[in-house]
Amino acid sequence: MAEERRPNSDPIDLGQLRTTLEEQGAPWQSGFNSITALTEQQRVTLLGVPVEPGISAEQIDADTETAAALAASADARAVGAPTAFDLRNINGLNYSTPVRNQGNCGSCVAFGVIGTLEGIIRYTKGAPNYAIDLSEAHLFYCHGRAAGARCNTGWWPDQALNASRDQGVTFEDYYPYTAGDQDCTGLNADWANRLALVTQWRLLSSDPAAMKEYISTFGSITACMYVFQDFFAYRSGVYKHVSGDLAGGHCITLIGYDDAQQCWIGKNSWGTGWGEGGYFKIAYGQCKIETYQTCGVQGVRLKAWLPNQQILGLWTNEHDANVWAYGSQRGWLKLDGASVPTNAAMLAELAAAKAGNKPVGLFEDNGSIQQIYAW
Amino acid sequence: MSNPQYVAQPSRQGPTMALSRPELMGPGIGEIQGMSAPTIAPDIVASMTAQVAVEMAPGLLPAGVDPTLEAQAIAALTGTWRQNVQVTALWSINEPRNAWIYVANIGWKKLFNGRDGAFNALVTLASQARQTGRPISFREENDGMVYEVYLW
């Protein structure tokens, strides 16, 4: 774990930044926002990924051109991916969950990872309205704390994903997030029955083609980036470092890319008052975003009650105990297929609920309905 | 498994009476009926025990969810499909797994009869379609039977 971090320099001058951007053709727009309103100490606290010892801003910038060329040449079409993808607009539907605010704690890894998991859940299940909200507090203050992570040290996405795979992350209502170190006592004792588990994940660092493939296939990935002081003042456009010192390492969720604009589309955890409603675009190759640490998740298994689902469709075919129900907020789910009579009983209850246009409660585990309440 | 979302919990106790059967015989009946072993044709046994190679999942979506994905799913369909049709009548007879549905403007169609579980599920969906007037989309194979049903 990294040592406690300190601000590297004085706050950036916003007026000077604006002038510098204009001199460089205004590649992006800066402005006063909820993050520039903080002190430099508070801003640096947000950056919760350990920085490579001894690395300098010059070294990071020196790699930019090569990395940008590599990302640009990573033809998305070669891996079956589109040339542009934005999780917020897939055939007019927004699969991204709301932007969160990590507050005064270096817990960005928990937000970057959970933003990824939530996006994957909605996108892979074809359920843009699914009310999924996972607990960053569980991930950071329980799993992270056990690994030594604190607000002033930060964590790594690979470790967070291992914990999400091996132990799982409960839902926000079972451990609501508040900023500040905690000892996990806020976790609901029933958390094991309200859980999201990563099925598989892998490192994508230095492989921009795979990054594009994972984003367009699963909806989002987790990435780390070095943050320079000018990034705090980002408002819109395609960000690239123009001024300011290195402030630290940060974790975010990548929800898209655009080969025409040569940029990644990121979801930050600094609230909607920063950037483009909490989102940003960053040019290929900038801030070591492809190489620092990038992780792709191949699926998320849910175990939870789904209250108040309207059954919009039922499906079956020639195979025994192969019946599926379409829940209004969740999409297709298979009825438990362990036995034909159990399957038939569940189908009868759901068919009756559908006929009466009555909501049902479903207990889902790994895409399968295990229990039903029909009120 | 606890569930904080729901207060009402159904009783875990079922009916306590032992299974009963009628004790009186009808007039003129000298022996207990209904004790003979069932007879099942070999082809039915074979179909009941046959291993399912690939268990499919639904691909279509309810109307209005995502028109683009819906169009892609329809394009990927194989077999003969009828989309959004009405079941207006049902027929069954005292023969193993023999039930038919009448589809408006198409006619009588026999439901797949290869396995008990699949047959019962298809009958359930078709019956509810007729009862509620909701449309179905179904797949018919070369033997003329209905193998797959979406009930919307």
Interface residues (C-beta under 8 A of the other chain):
Chain A: N91 L93 G126 D190 N193 W305 P307 L312 G313 L314 W315 T316 N317 E318 H319 D320 A321 N322 V323 W324 Y326 W332 K334 V340 N343 A344 L347 A348 A351 K354 A355 G361 F363 Q371 Y373
Chain B: M1 S2 N3 P4 Q5 Y6 V52 E55 M56 A57 P58 L60 L61 P62 V65 D66 P67 T68 L69 F112 G114 R115 D116 G117 A118 N120 A121 L122 T124 L125 Q128 Q131 T132 R139 Y147 E148 V149 Y150 L151 W152
